[in-house]
Amino acid sequence: MLKDERMLSDIIDSLKTYINSIKGDIARIDNEKILLTPSRMKIVKRRR
């Protein structure tokens, strides 16, 4: 999926929609990892 940017974008959009519906949180760890959490957990995000 990393080579097909359109497919990756569609998947990320659907994950964001799902996470917003359950009031969770989403964060990108690196190019190959995405962290999803349920509503009672939040991710502390820092920009480098």
HELIX and SHEET records of a PDB file:
HELIX    1   1 GLU A    5  SER A   21  1                                  17    
SHEET    1   A 2 ASP A  25  ASP A  30  0                                        
SHEET    2   A 2 LYS A  33  THR A  37 -1                                        
END                                                                             
